[in-house]
Amino acid sequence: MITLHANNRTIQAQEGETILSALKRAGISVPTLCHIESLLPDGACRLCVVEVEGQRGLIPSCSYPVSDGMKIQTHSPRALRARKTIVELLLANHPDDCMYCHRNDSCRLRALAAELGVQQRRFGSTPVDHKIDLSSPSIIRDPAKCILCGKCVRVCEEIQGVSAINFINRGSKTVVGTAFNEGLNVSSCVNCGQCVMICPTGALVERSQAEEIRAALADPERIAVIQHAPAVSVTLAEEFGLKPGQDVAGILNAALRRLGFKRVFDTSFSADLTIMEEASELAHRIRTGGPLPMFTSCSPAWVKFIEEFYPDFIDHVSTCKSPQQMLGAVIKNFYASRNGIDPARIYSVSVMPCLAKKFEASRPEMAPDGRPDIDAVITTRELAAMIRMQGIDFTSLEPEEADHPFGERSSAGKLFGATGGVMEAALRTAHFLLTGRELDPPKVTALRGLSGIKTATVRIGDLDVNVAVASGLANARQILDDIRSGERQLHFVEIMSCPGGCIAGGGQPYQTDPDRLRARMAALYEIDRQAPVQTSHRNEEVARLYEEFLGEPLGERSHELLHTHYHHRDVMQ
Amino acid sequence: MKAINSTPVSQPTVQTPAAGGAIAPWLADRLNDSLPRLRRDLVAQPVVYVGAGTCGLGAGAKKTAQAVRDYCRDHQFTADLVEVGCIGMCSAEPLLDVQMPGRTRISFTHVTADCVPAILDAVRNDQIPENGWLGQFRHPEHRPYAGVAFIDEHPFFAPQTRWVLANCGRIDPTRIEEYIARGGYTALVQALNSKTPVEVITEVELSGLRGRGGGGFPTGRKWRLARQNEGGQKYLICNADEGDPGAFMDRAVIEGDPHRLLEGMALAAYAIGASKAYVYIRAEYPLAIERLKRAIQQAEEWGLLGRNILDSGFNLTVVIKQGAGAFVCGEETALIHSIEGKRGMPRPRPPYPAQSGLFGKPTVINNVETLANIPPLIANGAAWFNAVGTDSSKGTKVFALSGKVTNTGLIEVAMGTSMRRIIFDLGGGTPGGKQYKAVQIGGPSGGCIPEQHLDIQVDYESLKTVGAMMGSGGLVVMDEDTCMVDVAKFFMDFIQRESCGKCIPCREGTKRMLEILEAITRGRGQETGNQTLERFKGVMHLAELAEVIRDTSLCGLGQTAPNPVISTLRWFRHEYESHIFDRRCPSKVCPGLLEYRIDAERCKGCTLCAKKCPAGAIMGVAKSPHYVINDKCIGCGTCVEVCRFQAVAVV
């Protein structure tokens, strides 16, 4: 333990930690714009500078290690003046259109300007011509609002291993951009949206289809139906000021009906359906020696990632569509014909924790005969905005059930929302399919938690099944490279693009706090613990769907509606 | 405030061989030619030397050398033609030296191709012309020419102490043998045979050598820190990314004496325990790169680089890495990123490179001049080295003199030499009888020294007392025709363009500072009311902005970026005030603030100026005096240029 003095108060610190982390523990908040908790300090924004006795200049607390007896002033006039000037410099050529900005109420820069008492424009600037990048189906990039903190660049490179964006040019001409400064759509961007999640300003935002959805809801010719993903019900509450980790599935159903959707379905239903198909596919591959390990395919950013960077592994990816797309296909085929509705009248929307789902829904493979399975995708954040716009008092709604028949779910389907959940659900069903007995206990503890890479060996009959779970695409790279080098021998691998899984998806309420993630995850595990049905193969509606329509897993109809294929993408890397 | 009191010790000049002249027997035995011949104490046939550094080549040395070859062919004159590096007097290039057998080597200035036959004729006939020569090199065994001054008495050379530059312009940089014959590689052989790495470090520590790249960090301490990080791969990097405007010390050393650098690197690598070394050099130095490549190859052939050097178990591979010309890549952490193949952006320190540098391994980064100091230091010992200099700054410093000074070029003086001596004795003062105004030292990161502080000793600490810094060695002299606001603007423009863009104060702040300076120098006629307001607001915040940038920037480049403004504001505040309050540029440089007036007596009404004026700011009727409308004038000066009657004047 080290003792140091901050603002004339004695505080304790650990050897080797940074001043910033010691201050945080002591309840002293020093602002940052470029700091990412899980990565090495970058030292770019200089907002965290503090006065350290004996040092000539101000010291960046995010990167400077503590030493015994250090005397620090965190909010001295000199430090405050420096911080204020830095924010003023950022504002000098920042657009003044906060009123029109997507991040108006969640902008870190705006909050800092207020905190530091910036009340007049001290520095003029020369206008710079920036072009907004609207090319991506998921993300809109407005370089004019970019403050070059570099967080998106580092997340994309260090956490996601994609490196779709980097700094271009020098000095005040520096911008963040793609290779050759082309549109995001032709870059290696996988649309995961982690950059949007971490961006402190409105430079990176999701591409919204809310207007289109509102129009469809108002159109008497169209029948708007909606599905919500497993991870949405455990995060939406945060948008309405409730504490993280609450499951509001019932209220969510009610709110969606208030918005005007004719039917409200639960994507966890099709997650169960996915498990039936995927577990069968795994069993089939194991029996026939098909390409192993098999990879999950429900995370669309991951699918694009492997298409771009590891095309030689494409055969290893499960051919199952994601739950969103499966339900979309079932709605427009089974549900439409069963209820005598012209599928062309159905406007099928999904609420997802994800920006890549927008891209997935727009893939040509997902629109057989040119008719998309899913018409529009909105994120948790966009849904909250729609609820607010329609004047719905979220907190006073009474919970309601989702609609029959795609409202019934097992808790296995719900587990899809967290890293490791798909694997756990699949193992439960694969065990049953291969042995006729339930996995006991159903909980696979080794696959739970926020670690980036988790592995387990599960005994199914005579076979030891080796599985791995990774979240964050840099971790996926690690696994793929290990498989390629022969270091890992695996049967089944679950990959989620976002670190922590869908609960940390790019479309979720803005957060960078691991405690919040843990609360969201705990909510999913709690749902599983209390659930009467914990396995996908016990979902009666899924069973009925097979009976009445699909036939059997991997059957002809399944193949036509629920499976897809992938192709190598040659993008600028 | 002056902490340094000792006076510089005068030292022998150009004639001193690099490392005292003694040559390690192992090296001497392997020389395939006799020592006197290699040192050109004894020449069998005439030798013609052409200064063919980049400065010489720029002045036409290639053609001069060809003219020498043509002359030899046409006149059946058999002579050795040697292309040497720069001796330092760049303003006198192309330089051509002739050494007849038994005679001294005599040096001629401004020898363009057409002058070659006459000069060679004259020397062959022992009829040295009265002028056109620089002088002759003193040598005990060579008969001097009558009536020709010795170079060591020349005011440009006499005050110099040439250790690093000892061989520059003297030897053939493409032959390792010539370097060895002048004592080169002897320090390395001695060290590998009889000194432990720690003893080498101790020697460097005792010498008081400090980093010559600008920071002035004690070299020995840096090495010891890296040495203490035991185990595994370590790296040595030579920083040859010389980027300051007006600085060319590193280039001259590598072009003129590349083996000195390699020997210094080998000693440093041996001391810290590195087996791989990089030379990070700007791609704009093609000749230096070519010379260095050749030198590395020769040193490997001699077994002075490579595996198991001199059976000592010490291995060293030297790799050249070319930089793409980003100024910030001279900053050590940005340089490391660049070698690693990343964008050249600095990262916070600690950890320092000596702990975690290139590829995360302990790394020492030294500047070219620092490393070039090592061979004579190790050969002659710390006591020899630190006998020269001041209390806190030992040895010599190489400077590149440029700007408004008579003798532009490269010099090496003992630490503690006064700035006045450098500019007025070595540099010959400002040309054309103009008044000296200031010298910018340390490039864009440095500061300027006004007339009243010219007697300051050049050493790390003294320079700081006047707001300047040693820097890497660029000296840009300015005279009365230089506007100091314009100078500050020039450097701010350079810095804001070269900022890597990573940290906010440097990226945004330098741009804002530049805009404020631009507003100060912009003419009223071109200004809107809002701009006038912005100008005054800017002036009010200029000093504070400078302070915050200095206080908070990530790397040295940013922390020193406001220096040109801080320094000129300190010494030339009145010039700023003239620009701001009187809207006048006292040095008549800033076009927007110049007022042109047509002398009615002289003006013949030829209408030429009115026709040529791009702003339509000149009115008048033919054959009667014209006049300038100041609100329209953009200050371009075209009217002055075109007037045949000298009727337009700047007031």
Contacts between the chains, C-beta under 8 A, distances in Angstrom:
chain1	res1	chain2	res2	distance
A	41	B	348	6.1
A	42	B	347	7.4
A	42	B	348	7.7
A	43	B	347	6.5
A	43	B	348	3.4
A	43	B	503	7.1
A	43	B	554	5.4
A	44	B	502	5.0
A	44	B	503	5.3
A	44	B	504	7.3
A	44	B	554	6.9
A	45	B	503	7.2
A	45	B	504	5.8
A	46	B	503	5.4
A	46	B	504	5.8
A	46	B	505	5.7
A	46	B	552	4.5
A	46	B	553	7.1
A	46	B	554	6.7
A	47	B	504	8.0
A	49	B	551	7.5
A	49	B	552	5.2
A	57	B	550	6.9
A	57	B	551	5.1
A	57	B	552	7.0
A	57	B	559	6.3
A	58	B	551	4.8
A	58	B	552	5.2
A	60	B	348	5.8
A	60	B	554	7.6
A	62	B	348	7.8
A	63	B	348	3.7
A	63	B	350	7.8
A	64	B	348	7.5
A	64	B	350	7.2
A	65	B	350	6.4
A	78	B	551	7.2
A	81	B	544	7.7
A	81	B	548	6.8
A	82	B	505	8.0
A	82	B	548	5.1
A	82	B	551	5.6
A	82	B	552	4.9
A	85	B	505	7.6
A	85	B	509	7.8
A	85	B	544	7.2
A	85	B	545	6.8
A	85	B	548	4.3
A	86	B	504	5.1
A	86	B	505	6.0
A	86	B	548	7.3
A	86	B	552	6.7
A	89	B	504	5.8
A	89	B	505	6.8
A	89	B	508	3.9
A	89	B	509	5.6
A	89	B	512	6.5
A	90	B	504	6.1
A	90	B	508	6.5
A	92	B	508	6.5
A	92	B	512	6.2
A	93	B	508	7.4
A	122	B	537	6.8
A	122	B	541	5.7
A	123	B	512	4.9
A	123	B	538	7.6
A	123	B	541	6.8
A	123	B	545	7.6
A	124	B	512	7.9
A	124	B	515	6.8
A	124	B	534	4.4
A	124	B	537	7.2
A	124	B	538	7.0
A	125	B	511	7.9
A	125	B	512	7.2
A	125	B	515	7.2
A	126	B	515	6.6
A	147	B	504	7.5
A	148	B	501	6.5
A	148	B	502	7.7
A	148	B	504	7.6
A	148	B	507	7.0
A	150	B	502	7.2
A	166	B	343	6.7
A	167	B	343	6.0
A	167	B	345	7.4
A	167	B	501	6.2
A	167	B	502	7.7
A	169	B	501	7.0
A	170	B	326	6.9
A	170	B	328	7.9
A	170	B	497	6.6
A	170	B	498	6.5
A	170	B	499	6.6
A	170	B	500	6.2
A	170	B	501	5.6
A	171	B	496	5.1
A	171	B	497	4.9
A	171	B	498	6.5
A	171	B	499	4.3
A	171	B	500	7.7
A	171	B	501	5.8
A	171	B	507	6.4
A	171	B	510	7.5
A	171	B	511	7.0
A	172	B	496	5.9
A	172	B	499	7.3
A	172	B	501	7.4
A	172	B	507	5.9
A	172	B	508	6.7
A	172	B	510	7.7
A	172	B	511	3.9
A	173	B	501	7.6
A	174	B	500	7.7
A	174	B	501	2.8
A	174	B	507	6.4
